Amino acid sequence: MIRFFTAATRVLSLCVLLAITVSAAAQQTYPSKSIRFITPYPAAGGNDILARLIGQKLTESWGQQVLVENRPGGNTVIGTEVVAKSAPDGYTIIMTTSSHVIMPSLLRLPFDAIKDFAPVATVASTEMLLVIHPSVPTKNMQEFIALAKAKPGQLNYGTGGSGNPNHLAAVLLEILAGIKMQHVPYRGGAPIVADLMGGQVQLSFLSLINVESQIKSGRLKAIAVSGETRMTALPQVPTFTEGGLPNMDIKQWYGVLAPAGTPRAIIDKLASEIVRILAMPDVQAKLGQQGADPLISTPEQFAAQMKADLARYANTIKTANIKLEN
């Protein structure tokens, strides 16, 4: 019996040593080929822009192409499922948003939003702007609320899909302001902006990364922004707090995930490189121009944030009785 346990101990030790050796080797050789960087949104939206910014820097750092691939649809489920079912080798990753931990409360997903993914790093966070078409006759938050109350259900707001952060932002506004609006779901930020400029929808909650040029040119109008202070890029736009709604807490995060089971050495190498990229002055400047702030975290911190937000959004969705709309 003693010999058996001694032999078993030796085998276990060899397995541990082999795992450490393989992990170290993976870190040293990774990446040895191109990396597929999925974004579950259409091109030209905020998620896509950030994925291409980080992807280009990773390409420059490692000499291997990081190829951004847009896989929109299904309320982000289509692109996300691709990553969940990919080999856990670090060669397929995804740029996701807060929507990743919202969808489980709305859909029966073909993956587990927590268990099927390995958090790598958060990238950025953005405040949200309430943006309206110039034809909407309001100049500030008080006038907007008065208009919405006078026309219940007649103002249409576009979102990136049911349960998307900008959908929850609109629902929160309805609850806090005591108004009712009509939801029009889209497949991402870019098509929302197109229809918003065309007047097909009257308003939306969007990040600056999607609408800065349109606002500055006067093609769209921003009447309020979340956060404690006004945006440097749009100092004329008051906060929701200034407009009488101090509880509009609607910040959105962006982050990188890999399939569950990806070797920790690869996760660490990706995470440390993303942290290095986020510290680059030109990257910080580009993020600032888009109304985004660098959001640095360890894989463990990102995992904790995902779990906390999953519970928080589930409570909001249940309280507001939000249902998925196709």
C-alpha positions in Angstrom: 0.0 0.0 0.0 2.9 2.4 0.9 4.5 1.6 -2.5 1.2 2.4 -4.2 0.8 5.8 -2.6 4.5 6.6 -3.3 4.1 5.7 -6.9 0.8 7.7 -7.1 2.6 10.7 -5.5 5.3 10.5 -8.1 2.9 10.3 -11.0 0.9 13.3 -9.6 4.2 15.3 -9.2 5.1 14.5 -12.7 1.7 15.6 -14.0 2.0 18.9 -12.1 5.5 19.4 -13.4 4.4 18.6 -16.9 1.5 21.1 -16.6 3.8 23.8 -15.4 6.2 23.1 -18.3 3.5 23.1 -20.9 2.1 26.4 -19.4 5.5 28.0 -19.5 6.1 26.8 -23.0 2.7 28.2 -24.1 3.5 31.6 -22.7 6.9 31.6 -24.4 5.6 30.6 -27.9 2.3 32.4 -27.8 1.3 33.9 -30.2 2.8 31.8 -33.1 0.0 32.6 -35.5 -2.7 35.1 -36.2 -5.4 35.8 -33.5 -9.1 36.0 -34.2 -10.6 38.9 -32.4 -14.4 38.6 -32.4 -16.7 41.6 -31.9 -20.4 40.6 -31.5 -21.5 44.0 -33.0 -21.5 45.5 -36.5 -18.6 47.5 -37.8 -18.1 51.2 -37.0 -19.7 51.0 -33.5 -18.0 51.6 -30.2 -17.1 47.9 -29.6 -15.7 47.6 -33.1 -13.6 50.7 -32.7 -12.0 49.6 -29.4 -11.4 46.1 -30.8 -9.5 47.5 -33.8 -7.5 49.9 -31.6 -6.4 47.1 -29.2 -6.0 44.6 -32.0 -3.7 46.9 -34.0 -1.5 47.5 -30.9 -1.3 43.7 -30.2 -0.3 43.2 -33.8 2.5 45.7 -33.5 3.7 44.3 -30.2 3.8 40.6 -31.2 4.3 40.6 -35.0 1.3 38.4 -35.5 -1.9 39.6 -37.1 -4.8 40.2 -34.8 -7.8 40.0 -37.1 -11.0 41.7 -36.0 -14.1 39.8 -37.1 -17.6 41.3 -36.8 -20.2 38.6 -35.9 -23.3 40.6 -35.0 -26.8 39.3 -34.4 -28.9 37.5 -31.8 -28.4 40.2 -29.2 -24.6 39.5 -29.2 -25.3 35.7 -28.9 -24.0 34.7 -32.3 -20.5 36.2 -32.0 -20.2 35.2 -28.3 -21.1 31.6 -29.0 -18.3 31.4 -31.6 -15.8 32.2 -28.8 -17.5 29.9 -26.2 -17.1 27.0 -28.5 -13.6 27.8 -29.8 -10.4 26.0 -28.8 -9.1 27.4 -25.5 -5.7 28.2 -27.0 -5.7 32.0 -27.0 -6.2 32.3 -30.7 -9.9 33.3 -30.5 -10.9 36.1 -28.1 -13.8 38.5 -27.9 -14.3 42.2 -27.2 -17.4 42.2 -25.1 -19.5 44.7 -23.1 -21.7 44.8 -20.1 -24.3 43.1 -22.3 -22.4 39.9 -21.7 -23.8 39.7 -18.2 -27.2 41.1 -19.1 -28.2 38.5 -21.7 -28.5 35.6 -19.2 -31.4 37.3 -17.5 -33.3 37.6 -20.8 -32.4 34.5 -22.9 -31.7 30.8 -22.6 -28.2 31.0 -24.0 -26.2 28.2 -25.7 -23.4 29.0 -23.3 -22.8 30.0 -19.7 -21.8 33.7 -19.6 -19.5 33.0 -16.6 -18.4 29.4 -16.7 -17.6 29.2 -20.4 -15.3 32.2 -20.5 -11.9 33.2 -19.0 -11.8 36.9 -18.2 -8.6 38.5 -19.6 -8.9 42.3 -18.9 -11.3 45.2 -19.0 -10.3 47.8 -21.5 -12.5 50.9 -21.1 -15.6 52.4 -19.6 -17.9 55.0 -21.1 -20.6 57.2 -19.8 -23.8 57.4 -21.8 -25.3 60.4 -23.5 -29.0 60.9 -24.1 -29.0 61.9 -27.8 -32.0 63.1 -29.7 -32.8 64.1 -33.3 -32.7 67.9 -33.8 -36.4 67.9 -34.7 -37.3 66.9 -31.1 -38.3 70.3 -29.6 -36.3 70.1 -26.3 -33.2 71.8 -25.1 -32.7 70.2 -21.7 -33.7 67.3 -19.5 -36.7 69.0 -17.9 -38.2 69.9 -21.3 -37.6 66.4 -22.6 -39.4 64.8 -19.6 -42.3 67.3 -20.1 -42.5 66.4 -23.7 -42.4 62.6 -23.0 -45.2 63.0 -20.4 -47.3 64.9 -22.9 -46.8 62.3 -25.6 -46.7 58.9 -23.7 -45.4 56.1 -25.9 -44.9 58.4 -28.9 -41.1 58.9 -28.6 -39.2 56.0 -30.1 -35.8 55.1 -28.7 -33.2 52.9 -30.5 -31.1 50.4 -28.7 -28.5 47.7 -29.5 -31.1 45.1 -28.6 -33.3 44.1 -25.7 -31.3 44.0 -22.5 -28.5 46.0 -24.0 -27.0 48.6 -21.6 -28.6 51.5 -23.6 -32.0 49.7 -23.3 -31.6 49.4 -19.5 -30.6 53.1 -19.5 -33.9 54.0 -21.2 -35.9 51.8 -18.9 -34.2 53.5 -15.9 -35.1 56.9 -17.3 -38.7 55.8 -17.7 -38.8 54.7 -14.1 -37.1 57.7 -12.6 -38.9 60.3 -14.7 -42.3 58.6 -14.8 -42.5 58.5 -18.6 -43.3 55.9 -21.2 -41.4 55.6 -24.5 -41.4 53.1 -27.4 -38.5 50.7 -27.7 -36.9 49.9 -31.2 -34.1 47.3 -31.0 -31.2 47.3 -33.5 -28.2 45.1 -33.9 -25.6 47.7 -32.8 -24.6 51.3 -32.4 -23.9 52.1 -36.0 -27.4 51.3 -37.4 -29.0 53.2 -34.4 -27.0 56.3 -35.3 -28.0 56.0 -39.0 -31.7 55.8 -38.2 -31.4 58.5 -35.5 -29.9 60.9 -38.0 -32.7 60.0 -40.4 -35.4 60.6 -37.9 -36.7 57.0 -37.8 -36.1 57.1 -34.1 -36.1 60.2 -31.9 -33.6 59.3 -29.3 -31.1 56.8 -27.9 -28.6 56.4 -25.2 -25.1 56.2 -26.8 -21.5 56.5 -25.9 -19.5 59.4 -27.3 -17.5 57.0 -29.3 -20.6 56.5 -31.5 -21.8 60.1 -32.0 -19.1 62.7 -31.2 -18.8 64.0 -34.8 -22.6 64.0 -35.3 -23.1 66.0 -32.1 -20.4 68.5 -32.9 -21.7 69.0 -36.4 -25.3 69.6 -35.1 -26.7 66.6 -36.9 -27.7 65.1 -33.5 -28.2 66.8 -30.1 -27.1 65.6 -26.7 -29.1 66.8 -23.8 -27.6 64.9 -20.8 -24.6 62.7 -19.9 -24.2 60.2 -17.1 -21.4 60.5 -14.6 -20.5 62.9 -11.9 -19.0 65.6 -14.1 -19.5 66.9 -17.6 -17.4 65.5 -20.5 -14.3 67.4 -21.5 -15.1 66.7 -25.1 -18.7 68.1 -24.7 -18.5 70.6 -21.9 -21.9 72.2 -22.9 -23.8 69.0 -22.2 -25.1 68.9 -18.5 -25.1 65.7 -16.4 -28.3 63.9 -15.5 -27.8 65.1 -12.0 -27.8 68.7 -13.2 -31.1 67.8 -15.0 -32.7 66.6 -11.8 -32.0 62.8 -12.2 -29.1 62.0 -9.9 -29.6 58.2 -10.0 -28.9 57.7 -13.7 -26.0 55.3 -13.1 -25.5 53.8 -16.6 -21.8 53.5 -17.2 -20.8 50.7 -19.6 -17.6 48.6 -19.6 -15.7 46.9 -22.4 -13.5 43.9 -21.8 -11.7 41.0 -23.4 -12.7 37.3 -22.8 -11.2 34.0 -23.9 -12.7 30.6 -23.9 -12.8 28.8 -20.6 -9.8 26.5 -20.2 -7.3 28.8 -21.9 -3.9 28.3 -20.2 -3.3 30.8 -17.4 0.0 31.7 -18.9 -1.7 32.8 -22.1 -4.3 34.7 -20.1 -1.6 36.5 -18.2 0.4 37.3 -21.3 -2.7 38.8 -23.0 -3.7 40.7 -19.8 -0.3 42.2 -19.2 0.0 43.3 -22.8 -3.4 45.0 -22.7 -2.4 46.8 -19.5 0.8 48.0 -21.2 -1.2 49.1 -24.3 -3.7 51.0 -22.1 -0.9 53.0 -20.6 0.3 54.3 -24.0 -0.2 58.0 -24.3 -1.6 57.7 -27.9 -4.1 55.0 -26.8 -5.2 57.1 -23.8 -5.6 60.1 -26.1 -7.7 58.1 -28.6 -9.9 56.8 -25.8 -10.3 60.3 -24.5 -11.3 61.5 -27.9 -14.0 58.9 -27.9 -15.3 59.7 -24.5 -13.9 56.5 -23.0 -11.7 56.1 -19.9 -9.1 53.3 -19.7 -10.3 50.6 -17.3 -7.5 48.5 -16.0 -8.1 45.3 -14.0 -6.6 41.9 -13.3 -8.4 38.8 -14.6 -9.6 38.1 -11.1 -11.0 41.6 -10.7 -12.7 41.4 -14.1 -14.2 38.0 -13.1 -15.5 39.5 -9.8 -17.0 42.5 -11.7 -18.8 40.2 -14.1 -20.4 38.2 -11.3 -21.4 41.3 -9.4 -22.9 42.9 -12.5 -24.7 39.7 -13.5 -26.6 39.8 -10.1 -27.2 43.6 -10.3 -28.6 43.5 -13.8 -30.8 40.5 -13.1 -32.4 42.4 -10.3 -33.0 45.4 -12.5 -34.5 43.3 -15.2 -36.8 41.5 -12.8 -37.9 44.7 -11.1 -38.7 46.4 -14.4 -40.2 43.3 -15.9 -38.1 43.6 -19.1 -38.8 41.1 -21.8 -36.9 40.3 -24.9 -38.2 41.9 -28.0 -37.3 40.5 -31.5 
